[in-house]
C-alpha cells in the first residue's frame, strides 16, 4: 500500500512542476488548470493512503 502512495505523491509533484513550468511559459490556462487539478488529486490520494483513510 505504501508503494502506491509514494508513486501517487511523486506523480503529483511531477505534475505540480509541470504547472509551474507551463505557467512560466505562458501556456493556455485550460492546460494549466487541468494539470493543477491532476496534481492536487494525486497528492491528496497519496496522503490519504499513507494515513490509512482511503484504501
N, CA, C and O atoms as a Tripos MOL2 file, in Angstrom:
@<TRIPOS>MOLECULE
protein
  220   219    55     0     0
PROTEIN
NO_CHARGES

@<TRIPOS>ATOM
      1 N           0.8280   -1.1910    0.0000 N.3       1 UNK1
      2 CA          0.0000    0.0000    0.0000 C.3       1 UNK1
      3 C           0.8700    1.2530    0.0000 C.2       1 UNK1
      4 O           0.4960    2.2540   -0.6100 O.2       1 UNK1
      5 N           2.0020    1.2220    0.6580 N.am      2 UNK2
      6 CA          2.8500    2.4110    0.7170 C.3       2 UNK2
      7 C           3.5100    2.6970   -0.6200 C.2       2 UNK2
      8 O           3.7770    3.8560   -0.9350 O.2       2 UNK2
      9 N           3.7800    1.6620   -1.4190 N.am      3 UNK3
     10 CA          4.3970    1.8730   -2.7250 C.3       3 UNK3
     11 C           3.5130    2.7040   -3.6400 C.2       3 UNK3
     12 O           3.9930    3.6070   -4.3260 O.2       3 UNK3
     13 N           2.2210    2.3990   -3.6500 N.am      4 UNK4
     14 CA          1.2980    3.1630   -4.4830 C.3       4 UNK4
     15 C           1.1780    4.5950   -3.9690 C.2       4 UNK4
     16 O           1.0700    5.5300   -4.7610 O.2       4 UNK4
     17 N           1.1950    4.7690   -2.6610 N.am      5 UNK5
     18 CA          1.1400    6.1180   -2.0880 C.3       5 UNK5
     19 C           2.3340    6.9370   -2.5320 C.2       5 UNK5
     20 O           2.1940    8.1090   -2.8830 O.2       5 UNK5
     21 N           3.4960    6.3300   -2.5190 N.am      6 UNK6
     22 CA          4.7100    7.0220   -2.9410 C.3       6 UNK6
     23 C           4.6310    7.4080   -4.4130 C.2       6 UNK6
     24 O           5.0030    8.5190   -4.7900 O.2       6 UNK6
     25 N           4.1480    6.4940   -5.2370 N.am      7 UNK7
     26 CA          4.0070    6.7800   -6.6640 C.3       7 UNK7
     27 C           3.0370    7.9270   -6.8920 C.2       7 UNK7
     28 O           3.3010    8.8110   -7.7070 O.2       7 UNK7
     29 N           1.9110    7.9210   -6.1770 N.am      8 UNK8
     30 CA          0.9250    8.9940   -6.3300 C.3       8 UNK8
     31 C           1.5160   10.3480   -5.9370 C.2       8 UNK8
     32 O           1.2750   11.3510   -6.6090 O.2       8 UNK8
     33 N           2.2800   10.3770   -4.8610 N.am      9 UNK9
     34 CA          2.8860   11.6360   -4.4130 C.3       9 UNK9
     35 C           3.9390   12.1120   -5.4130 C.2       9 UNK9
     36 O           4.0080   13.3020   -5.7180 O.2       9 UNK9
     37 N           4.7490   11.2040   -5.9190 N.am     10 UNK10
     38 CA          5.7730   11.5730   -6.8980 C.3      10 UNK10
     39 C           5.1230   12.1020   -8.1810 C.2      10 UNK10
     40 O           5.5720   13.1040   -8.7360 O.2      10 UNK10
     41 N           4.0770   11.4360   -8.6450 N.am     11 UNK11
     42 CA          3.3730   11.9030   -9.8480 C.3      11 UNK11
     43 C           2.7390   13.2680   -9.5860 C.2      11 UNK11
     44 O           2.7710   14.1430  -10.4510 O.2      11 UNK11
     45 N           2.1650   13.4510   -8.4020 N.am     12 UNK12
     46 CA          1.5790   14.7370   -8.0520 C.3      12 UNK12
     47 C           2.6010   15.8590   -8.0510 C.2      12 UNK12
     48 O           2.3280   16.9570   -8.5360 O.2      12 UNK12
     49 N           3.7840   15.5820   -7.5030 N.am     13 UNK13
     50 CA          4.8470   16.5930   -7.5010 C.3      13 UNK13
     51 C           5.3580   16.8680   -8.9150 C.2      13 UNK13
     52 O           5.6830   18.0060   -9.2560 O.2      13 UNK13
     53 N           5.4250   15.8140   -9.7360 N.am     14 UNK14
     54 CA          5.8340   15.9840  -11.1330 C.3      14 UNK14
     55 C           4.8430   16.8880  -11.8760 C.2      14 UNK14
     56 O           5.2410   17.7800  -12.6260 O.2      14 UNK14
     57 N           3.5580   16.6440  -11.6580 N.am     15 UNK15
     58 CA          2.5390   17.4740  -12.2960 C.3      15 UNK15
     59 C           2.5660   18.9040  -11.7660 C.2      15 UNK15
     60 O           2.3270   19.8510  -12.5160 O.2      15 UNK15
     61 N           2.8590   19.0630  -10.4750 N.am     16 UNK16
     62 CA          2.9700   20.4070   -9.9070 C.3      16 UNK16
     63 C           4.1300   21.1610  -10.5620 C.2      16 UNK16
     64 O           4.0250   22.3600  -10.8240 O.2      16 UNK16
     65 N           5.2240   20.4640  -10.8240 N.am     17 UNK17
     66 CA          6.3400   21.0770  -11.5430 C.3      17 UNK17
     67 C           5.9430   21.4590  -12.9530 C.2      17 UNK17
     68 O           6.3860   22.4850  -13.4700 O.2      17 UNK17
     69 N           5.1080   20.6370  -13.5840 N.am     18 UNK18
     70 CA          4.6010   20.9520  -14.9130 C.3      18 UNK18
     71 C           3.7230   22.1980  -14.9040 C.2      18 UNK18
     72 O           3.7740   23.0120  -15.8250 O.2      18 UNK18
     73 N           2.9150   22.3360  -13.8490 N.am     19 UNK19
     74 CA          2.0740   23.5250  -13.7260 C.3      19 UNK19
     75 C           2.9500   24.7660  -13.6340 C.2      19 UNK19
     76 O           2.6880   25.7690  -14.2980 O.2      19 UNK19
     77 N           3.9870   24.6970  -12.8110 N.am     20 UNK20
     78 CA          4.8950   25.8380  -12.6460 C.3      20 UNK20
     79 C           5.5890   26.1640  -13.9660 C.2      20 UNK20
     80 O           5.6710   27.3270  -14.3620 O.2      20 UNK20
     81 N           6.0830   25.1340  -14.6380 N.am     21 UNK21
     82 CA          6.7870   25.3340  -15.8960 C.3      21 UNK21
     83 C           5.8570   25.9030  -16.9730 C.2      21 UNK21
     84 O           6.2250   26.8330  -17.6900 O.2      21 UNK21
     85 N           4.6550   25.3400  -17.0780 N.am     22 UNK22
     86 CA          3.7230   25.8100  -18.0910 C.3      22 UNK22
     87 C           3.2680   27.2330  -17.8180 C.2      22 UNK22
     88 O           3.0510   28.0020  -18.7540 O.2      22 UNK22
     89 N           3.1180   27.5950  -16.5480 N.am     23 UNK23
     90 CA          2.6930   28.9640  -16.2490 C.3      23 UNK23
     91 C           3.8110   29.9520  -16.5710 C.2      23 UNK23
     92 O           3.5370   31.0820  -16.9770 O.2      23 UNK23
     93 N           5.0700   29.5390  -16.3930 N.am     24 UNK24
     94 CA          6.1990   30.4040  -16.7550 C.3      24 UNK24
     95 C           6.2910   30.5790  -18.2700 C.2      24 UNK24
     96 O           6.7260   31.6250  -18.7510 O.2      24 UNK24
     97 N           5.8790   29.5500  -19.0240 N.am     25 UNK25
     98 CA          5.9420   29.6060  -20.4870 C.3      25 UNK25
     99 C           4.6850   30.2140  -21.1010 C.2      25 UNK25
    100 O           4.5690   30.2950  -22.3240 O.2      25 UNK25
    101 N           3.7520   30.6370  -20.2690 N.am     26 UNK26
    102 CA          2.5150   31.2750  -20.7200 C.3      26 UNK26
    103 C           1.6850   30.3360  -21.6090 C.2      26 UNK26
    104 O           1.1560   30.7530  -22.6390 O.2      26 UNK26
    105 N           1.5810   29.0770  -21.2010 N.am     27 UNK27
    106 CA          0.7600   28.1010  -21.9220 C.3      27 UNK27
    107 C          -0.7150   28.4070  -21.6810 C.2      27 UNK27
    108 O          -1.0330   29.2190  -20.8120 O.2      27 UNK27
    109 N          -1.6260   27.7750  -22.4290 N.am     28 UNK28
    110 CA         -3.0590   28.0280  -22.2410 C.3      28 UNK28
    111 C          -3.5220   27.7320  -20.8140 C.2      28 UNK28
    112 O          -3.0910   26.7580  -20.1960 O.2      28 UNK28
    113 N          -4.3990   28.5800  -20.3090 N.am     29 UNK29
    114 CA         -4.8750   28.4550  -18.9260 C.3      29 UNK29
    115 C          -5.5860   27.1330  -18.6840 C.2      29 UNK29
    116 O          -5.4760   26.5660  -17.5960 O.2      29 UNK29
    117 N          -6.3130   26.6300  -19.6740 N.am     30 UNK30
    118 CA         -7.0270   25.3660  -19.5110 C.3      30 UNK30
    119 C          -6.0890   24.2130  -19.2150 C.2      30 UNK30
    120 O          -6.3930   23.3580  -18.3840 O.2      30 UNK30
    121 N          -4.9610   24.1850  -19.8850 N.am     31 UNK31
    122 CA         -3.9680   23.1350  -19.6600 C.3      31 UNK31
    123 C          -3.3590   23.2520  -18.2740 C.2      31 UNK31
    124 O          -3.1330   22.2430  -17.6070 O.2      31 UNK31
    125 N          -3.0950   24.4630  -17.8400 N.am     32 UNK32
    126 CA         -2.5250   24.6820  -16.5080 C.3      32 UNK32
    127 C          -3.5150   24.2460  -15.4360 C.2      32 UNK32
    128 O          -3.1280   23.6100  -14.4570 O.2      32 UNK32
    129 N          -4.7900   24.5830  -15.6130 N.am     33 UNK33
    130 CA         -5.8150   24.1900  -14.6450 C.3      33 UNK33
    131 C          -5.9590   22.6720  -14.6100 C.2      33 UNK33
    132 O          -6.0810   22.0870  -13.5340 O.2      33 UNK33
    133 N          -5.9460   22.0370  -15.7640 N.am     34 UNK34
    134 CA         -6.0630   20.5810  -15.8250 C.3      34 UNK34
    135 C          -4.9010   19.9040  -15.1100 C.2      34 UNK34
    136 O          -5.1160   18.9690  -14.3390 O.2      34 UNK34
    137 N          -3.6830   20.3570  -15.3500 N.am     35 UNK35
    138 CA         -2.5260   19.8020  -14.6630 C.3      35 UNK35
    139 C          -2.5920   20.0690  -13.1690 C.2      35 UNK35
    140 O          -2.2210   19.2100  -12.3690 O.2      35 UNK35
    141 N          -3.0560   21.2390  -12.7880 N.am     36 UNK36
    142 CA         -3.1790   21.5780  -11.3700 C.3      36 UNK36
    143 C          -4.1600   20.6640  -10.6580 C.2      36 UNK36
    144 O          -3.8890   20.1940   -9.5530 O.2      36 UNK36
    145 N          -5.3010   20.4130  -11.2920 N.am     37 UNK37
    146 CA         -6.2960   19.5210  -10.6940 C.3      37 UNK37
    147 C          -5.7390   18.1050  -10.5690 C.2      37 UNK37
    148 O          -5.9190   17.4530   -9.5400 O.2      37 UNK37
    149 N          -5.0690   17.6320  -11.6050 N.am     38 UNK38
    150 CA         -4.4580   16.3040  -11.5480 C.3      38 UNK38
    151 C          -3.4070   16.2050  -10.4620 C.2      38 UNK38
    152 O          -3.3100   15.1890   -9.7720 O.2      38 UNK38
    153 N          -2.6230   17.2530  -10.3090 N.am     39 UNK39
    154 CA         -1.5890   17.2760   -9.2850 C.3      39 UNK39
    155 C          -2.1890   17.1960   -7.8870 C.2      39 UNK39
    156 O          -1.7430   16.4100   -7.0510 O.2      39 UNK39
    157 N          -3.1940   18.0090   -7.6460 N.am     40 UNK40
    158 CA         -3.8360   18.0080   -6.3290 C.3      40 UNK40
    159 C          -4.4930   16.6650   -6.0430 C.2      40 UNK40
    160 O          -4.4070   16.1610   -4.9230 O.2      40 UNK40
    161 N          -5.1430   16.0840   -7.0370 N.am     41 UNK41
    162 CA         -5.7950   14.7920   -6.8330 C.3      41 UNK41
    163 C          -4.7830   13.7040   -6.4830 C.2      41 UNK41
    164 O          -5.0330   12.8970   -5.5880 O.2      41 UNK41
    165 N          -3.6450   13.6720   -7.1780 N.am     42 UNK42
    166 CA         -2.6200   12.6770   -6.8930 C.3      42 UNK42
    167 C          -2.0250   12.8700   -5.5090 C.2      42 UNK42
    168 O          -1.8370   11.9040   -4.7690 O.2      42 UNK42
    169 N          -1.7280   14.1210   -5.1570 N.am     43 UNK43
    170 CA         -1.1420   14.3870   -3.8470 C.3      43 UNK43
    171 C          -2.1040   14.0270   -2.7200 C.2      43 UNK43
    172 O          -1.6970   13.4110   -1.7350 O.2      43 UNK43
    173 N          -3.3580   14.3990   -2.8520 N.am     44 UNK44
    174 CA         -4.3410   14.0950   -1.8080 C.3      44 UNK44
    175 C          -4.5540   12.5880   -1.6910 C.2      44 UNK44
    176 O          -4.6140   12.0570   -0.5810 O.2      44 UNK44
    177 N          -4.6680   11.8990   -2.8160 N.am     45 UNK45
    178 CA         -4.8560   10.4520   -2.7770 C.3      45 UNK45
    179 C          -3.6560    9.7680   -2.1190 C.2      45 UNK45
    180 O          -3.8340    8.8410   -1.3290 O.2      45 UNK45
    181 N          -2.4410   10.2140   -2.4340 N.am     46 UNK46
    182 CA         -1.2540    9.6220   -1.8170 C.3      46 UNK46
    183 C          -1.2070    9.8430   -0.3270 C.2      46 UNK46
    184 O          -0.8810    8.9260    0.4270 O.2      46 UNK46
    185 N          -1.5290   11.0490    0.1130 N.am     47 UNK47
    186 CA         -1.5070   11.3510    1.5500 C.3      47 UNK47
    187 C          -2.6050   10.5770    2.2710 C.2      47 UNK47
    188 O          -2.3750   10.0560    3.3620 O.2      47 UNK47
    189 N          -3.7840   10.4960    1.6840 N.am     48 UNK48
    190 CA         -4.8690    9.7520    2.3210 C.3      48 UNK48
    191 C          -4.5340    8.2690    2.4340 C.2      48 UNK48
    192 O          -4.8820    7.6270    3.4250 O.2      48 UNK48
    193 N          -3.8650    7.7270    1.4320 N.am     49 UNK49
    194 CA         -3.4680    6.3160    1.5070 C.3      49 UNK49
    195 C          -2.4240    6.0920    2.5830 C.2      49 UNK49
    196 O          -2.4500    5.0670    3.2650 O.2      49 UNK49
    197 N          -1.4980    7.0390    2.7500 N.am     50 UNK50
    198 CA         -0.4840    6.9010    3.8040 C.3      50 UNK50
    199 C          -1.1510    6.9470    5.1740 C.2      50 UNK50
    200 O          -0.7840    6.1950    6.0760 O.2      50 UNK50
    201 N          -2.1400    7.8410    5.3240 N.am     51 UNK51
    202 CA         -2.8290    7.9820    6.5980 C.3      51 UNK51
    203 C          -3.7690    6.8000    6.8770 C.2      51 UNK51
    204 O          -4.2310    6.6320    8.0060 O.2      51 UNK51
    205 N          -4.0510    5.9920    5.8660 N.am     52 UNK52
    206 CA         -4.9240    4.8490    6.0440 C.3      52 UNK52
    207 C          -6.3970    5.1930    5.9710 C.2      52 UNK52
    208 O          -7.2450    4.3630    6.2960 O.2      52 UNK52
    209 N          -6.7120    6.4140    5.5460 N.am     53 UNK53
    210 CA         -8.1080    6.8360    5.4680 C.3      53 UNK53
    211 C          -8.7650    6.2590    4.2310 C.2      53 UNK53
    212 O          -9.9250    5.8510    4.2770 O.2      53 UNK53
    213 N          -8.0360    6.2210    3.1250 N.am     54 UNK54
    214 CA         -8.5880    5.7330    1.8660 C.3      54 UNK54
    215 C          -7.7830    4.5320    1.4160 C.2      54 UNK54
    216 O          -6.5670    4.6270    1.2500 O.2      54 UNK54
    217 N          -8.4390    3.4160    1.2190 N.am     55 UNK55
    218 CA         -7.7050    2.2070    0.8450 C.3      55 UNK55
    219 C          -8.1120    1.7400   -0.4980 C.2      55 UNK55
    220 O          -7.6000    0.7310   -0.9830 O.2      55 UNK55
@<TRIPOS>BOND
     1     1     2 1
     2     2     3 1
     3     3     4 2
     4     3     5 am
     5     5     6 1
     6     6     7 1
     7     7     8 2
     8     7     9 am
     9     9    10 1
    10    10    11 1
    11    11    12 2
    12    11    13 am
    13    13    14 1
    14    14    15 1
    15    15    16 2
    16    15    17 am
    17    17    18 1
    18    18    19 1
    19    19    20 2
    20    19    21 am
    21    21    22 1
    22    22    23 1
    23    23    24 2
    24    23    25 am
    25    25    26 1
    26    26    27 1
    27    27    28 2
    28    27    29 am
    29    29    30 1
    30    30    31 1
    31    31    32 2
    32    31    33 am
    33    33    34 1
    34    34    35 1
    35    35    36 2
    36    35    37 am
    37    37    38 1
    38    38    39 1
    39    39    40 2
    40    39    41 am
    41    41    42 1
    42    42    43 1
    43    43    44 2
    44    43    45 am
    45    45    46 1
    46    46    47 1
    47    47    48 2
    48    47    49 am
    49    49    50 1
    50    50    51 1
    51    51    52 2
    52    51    53 am
    53    53    54 1
    54    54    55 1
    55    55    56 2
    56    55    57 am
    57    57    58 1
    58    58    59 1
    59    59    60 2
    60    59    61 am
    61    61    62 1
    62    62    63 1
    63    63    64 2
    64    63    65 am
    65    65    66 1
    66    66    67 1
    67    67    68 2
    68    67    69 am
    69    69    70 1
    70    70    71 1
    71    71    72 2
    72    71    73 am
    73    73    74 1
    74    74    75 1
    75    75    76 2
    76    75    77 am
    77    77    78 1
    78    78    79 1
    79    79    80 2
    80    79    81 am
    81    81    82 1
    82    82    83 1
    83    83    84 2
    84    83    85 am
    85    85    86 1
    86    86    87 1
    87    87    88 2
    88    87    89 am
    89    89    90 1
    90    90    91 1
    91    91    92 2
    92    91    93 am
    93    93    94 1
    94    94    95 1
    95    95    96 2
    96    95    97 am
    97    97    98 1
    98    98    99 1
    99    99   100 2
   100    99   101 am
   101   101   102 1
   102   102   103 1
   103   103   104 2
   104   103   105 am
   105   105   106 1
   106   106   107 1
   107   107   108 2
   108   107   109 am
   109   109   110 1
   110   110   111 1
   111   111   112 2
   112   111   113 am
   113   113   114 1
   114   114   115 1
   115   115   116 2
   116   115   117 am
   117   117   118 1
   118   118   119 1
   119   119   120 2
   120   119   121 am
   121   121   122 1
   122   122   123 1
   123   123   124 2
   124   123   125 am
   125   125   126 1
   126   126   127 1
   127   127   128 2
   128   127   129 am
   129   129   130 1
   130   130   131 1
   131   131   132 2
   132   131   133 am
   133   133   134 1
   134   134   135 1
   135   135   136 2
   136   135   137 am
   137   137   138 1
   138   138   139 1
   139   139   140 2
   140   139   141 am
   141   141   142 1
   142   142   143 1
   143   143   144 2
   144   143   145 am
   145   145   146 1
   146   146   147 1
   147   147   148 2
   148   147   149 am
   149   149   150 1
   150   150   151 1
   151   151   152 2
   152   151   153 am
   153   153   154 1
   154   154   155 1
   155   155   156 2
   156   155   157 am
   157   157   158 1
   158   158   159 1
   159   159   160 2
   160   159   161 am
   161   161   162 1
   162   162   163 1
   163   163   164 2
   164   163   165 am
   165   165   166 1
   166   166   167 1
   167   167   168 2
   168   167   169 am
   169   169   170 1
   170   170   171 1
   171   171   172 2
   172   171   173 am
   173   173   174 1
   174   174   175 1
   175   175   176 2
   176   175   177 am
   177   177   178 1
   178   178   179 1
   179   179   180 2
   180   179   181 am
   181   181   182 1
   182   182   183 1
   183   183   184 2
   184   183   185 am
   185   185   186 1
   186   186   187 1
   187   187   188 2
   188   187   189 am
   189   189   190 1
   190   190   191 1
   191   191   192 2
   192   191   193 am
   193   193   194 1
   194   194   195 1
   195   195   196 2
   196   195   197 am
   197   197   198 1
   198   198   199 1
   199   199   200 2
   200   199   201 am
   201   201   202 1
   202   202   203 1
   203   203   204 2
   204   203   205 am
   205   205   206 1
   206   206   207 1
   207   207   208 2
   208   207   209 am
   209   209   210 1
   210   210   211 1
   211   211   212 2
   212   211   213 am
   213   213   214 1
   214   214   215 1
   215   215   216 2
   216   215   217 am
   217   217   218 1
   218   218   219 1
   219   219   220 2
@<TRIPOS>SUBSTRUCTURE
     1 UNK1         2 RESIDUE 1 A UNK
     2 UNK2         6 RESIDUE 1 A UNK
     3 UNK3        10 RESIDUE 1 A UNK
     4 UNK4        14 RESIDUE 1 A UNK
     5 UNK5        18 RESIDUE 1 A UNK
     6 UNK6        22 RESIDUE 1 A UNK
     7 UNK7        26 RESIDUE 1 A UNK
     8 UNK8        30 RESIDUE 1 A UNK
     9 UNK9        34 RESIDUE 1 A UNK
    10 UNK10       38 RESIDUE 1 A UNK
    11 UNK11       42 RESIDUE 1 A UNK
    12 UNK12       46 RESIDUE 1 A UNK
    13 UNK13       50 RESIDUE 1 A UNK
    14 UNK14       54 RESIDUE 1 A UNK
    15 UNK15       58 RESIDUE 1 A UNK
    16 UNK16       62 RESIDUE 1 A UNK
    17 UNK17       66 RESIDUE 1 A UNK
    18 UNK18       70 RESIDUE 1 A UNK
    19 UNK19       74 RESIDUE 1 A UNK
    20 UNK20       78 RESIDUE 1 A UNK
    21 UNK21       82 RESIDUE 1 A UNK
    22 UNK22       86 RESIDUE 1 A UNK
    23 UNK23       90 RESIDUE 1 A UNK
    24 UNK24       94 RESIDUE 1 A UNK
    25 UNK25       98 RESIDUE 1 A UNK
    26 UNK26      102 RESIDUE 1 A UNK
    27 UNK27      106 RESIDUE 1 A UNK
    28 UNK28      110 RESIDUE 1 A UNK
    29 UNK29      114 RESIDUE 1 A UNK
    30 UNK30      118 RESIDUE 1 A UNK
    31 UNK31      122 RESIDUE 1 A UNK
    32 UNK32      126 RESIDUE 1 A UNK
    33 UNK33      130 RESIDUE 1 A UNK
    34 UNK34      134 RESIDUE 1 A UNK
    35 UNK35      138 RESIDUE 1 A UNK
    36 UNK36      142 RESIDUE 1 A UNK
    37 UNK37      146 RESIDUE 1 A UNK
    38 UNK38      150 RESIDUE 1 A UNK
    39 UNK39      154 RESIDUE 1 A UNK
    40 UNK40      158 RESIDUE 1 A UNK
    41 UNK41      162 RESIDUE 1 A UNK
    42 UNK42      166 RESIDUE 1 A UNK
    43 UNK43      170 RESIDUE 1 A UNK
    44 UNK44      174 RESIDUE 1 A UNK
    45 UNK45      178 RESIDUE 1 A UNK
    46 UNK46      182 RESIDUE 1 A UNK
    47 UNK47      186 RESIDUE 1 A UNK
    48 UNK48      190 RESIDUE 1 A UNK
    49 UNK49      194 RESIDUE 1 A UNK
    50 UNK50      198 RESIDUE 1 A UNK
    51 UNK51      202 RESIDUE 1 A UNK
    52 UNK52      206 RESIDUE 1 A UNK
    53 UNK53      210 RESIDUE 1 A UNK
    54 UNK54      214 RESIDUE 1 A UNK
    55 UNK55      218 RESIDUE 1 A UNK
